[in-house]
């Protein structure tokens, strides 16, 4: 636990001394502010759903940029070998970096709380869906970051890691769209296979939680999804540690 905390503090410190992290935060919050302004300008009722509905789209673009450096930068700078000599296991290294990225992202997302508070002041806001939307956003962010960490461990080039993550997230997003699934059915793809492909899409489970309908199966899905890619990350790093 202590080793994980040390790695997490080291990684979190690197976020706050890196200009990329601040650019990420400004752009991410800027896009959300623009969306919030458009919702208010359209005179929509006091609902935060249109605001949070954009989170999956923004995550597809921004989270690969946030996660691309987690391991690729260590490999490029030659510090991964040094990191592997720390008195910490590979799972502790992964947990430390993952928790640091999640904490940084949680801070950014928490800065949006002013929007639902404003809606509650000027309208009758239902806080149930708002809480569900924040939970759904956090769970989806964890799933997406685990994918980004995996691809970052596969290459020393941050741009390559970002592009691989972007393509993977975009593919998973399309698998959650009914129109895309109908198109696959029109191509003659087996119905059972379409069901399986749809079942692995994080986007499918985001909508129900964001509406305030919290099903433990959805939460178990996100935890399992995240665990799968973190374990894949472990296999990559453990193999590299054994080699040398």
Secondary structure in CASP SS format (residue, H / E / C, confidence):
PFRMAT SS
TARGET T0000
AUTHOR 0000-0000-0000
METHOD secondary structure of the structure
MODEL  1
X C 1.00
X H 1.00
X H 1.00
X H 1.00
X H 1.00
X H 1.00
X H 1.00
X H 1.00
X H 1.00
X H 1.00
X H 1.00
X H 1.00
X H 1.00
X H 1.00
X H 1.00
X H 1.00
X C 1.00
X C 1.00
X H 1.00
X H 1.00
X H 1.00
X H 1.00
X H 1.00
X H 1.00
X H 1.00
X H 1.00
X H 1.00
X H 1.00
X H 1.00
X H 1.00
X H 1.00
X H 1.00
X H 1.00
X H 1.00
X H 1.00
X H 1.00
X H 1.00
X H 1.00
X H 1.00
X H 1.00
X H 1.00
X C 1.00
X C 1.00
X C 1.00
X C 1.00
X C 1.00
X C 1.00
X C 1.00
X H 1.00
X H 1.00
X H 1.00
X H 1.00
X C 1.00
X C 1.00
X H 1.00
X H 1.00
X H 1.00
X H 1.00
X H 1.00
X H 1.00
X H 1.00
X H 1.00
X H 1.00
X H 1.00
X H 1.00
X H 1.00
X H 1.00
X C 1.00
X H 1.00
X H 1.00
X H 1.00
X H 1.00
X H 1.00
X H 1.00
X H 1.00
X H 1.00
X H 1.00
X C 1.00
X C 1.00
X H 1.00
X H 1.00
X H 1.00
X H 1.00
X H 1.00
X C 1.00
X C 1.00
X C 1.00
X C 1.00
X C 1.00
X H 1.00
X H 1.00
X H 1.00
X H 1.00
X H 1.00
X H 1.00
X H 1.00
X H 1.00
X H 1.00
X H 1.00
X H 1.00
X H 1.00
X H 1.00
X H 1.00
X H 1.00
X H 1.00
X H 1.00
X H 1.00
X H 1.00
X H 1.00
X H 1.00
X C 1.00
X C 1.00
X H 1.00
X H 1.00
X H 1.00
X H 1.00
X H 1.00
X H 1.00
X H 1.00
X H 1.00
X H 1.00
X H 1.00
X C 1.00
X C 1.00
X C 1.00
X C 1.00
X H 1.00
X H 1.00
X H 1.00
X H 1.00
X H 1.00
X H 1.00
X H 1.00
X H 1.00
X H 1.00
X H 1.00
X H 1.00
X H 1.00
X H 1.00
X H 1.00
X H 1.00
X H 1.00
X H 1.00
X H 1.00
X H 1.00
X H 1.00
X H 1.00
X H 1.00
X H 1.00
X H 1.00
X H 1.00
X H 1.00
X H 1.00
X C 1.00
X C 1.00
X C 1.00
X C 1.00
X H 1.00
X H 1.00
X H 1.00
X H 1.00
X H 1.00
X H 1.00
X H 1.00
X H 1.00
X H 1.00
X H 1.00
X H 1.00
X H 1.00
X H 1.00
X H 1.00
X H 1.00
X H 1.00
X H 1.00
X C 1.00
X C 1.00
X C 1.00
X H 1.00
X H 1.00
X H 1.00
X H 1.00
X H 1.00
X H 1.00
X H 1.00
X H 1.00
X H 1.00
X C 1.00
X C 1.00
X C 1.00
X C 1.00
X H 1.00
X H 1.00
X H 1.00
X H 1.00
X H 1.00
X H 1.00
X H 1.00
X H 1.00
X H 1.00
X C 1.00
X C 1.00
X H 1.00
X H 1.00
X H 1.00
X H 1.00
X H 1.00
X H 1.00
X H 1.00
X H 1.00
X H 1.00
X C 1.00
X C 1.00
X C 1.00
X C 1.00
X C 1.00
X H 1.00
X H 1.00
X H 1.00
X H 1.00
X H 1.00
X H 1.00
X H 1.00
X H 1.00
X H 1.00
X H 1.00
X H 1.00
X H 1.00
X H 1.00
X H 1.00
X H 1.00
X H 1.00
X H 1.00
X H 1.00
X H 1.00
X H 1.00
X H 1.00
X H 1.00
X H 1.00
X H 1.00
X H 1.00
X H 1.00
X H 1.00
X H 1.00
X C 1.00
END
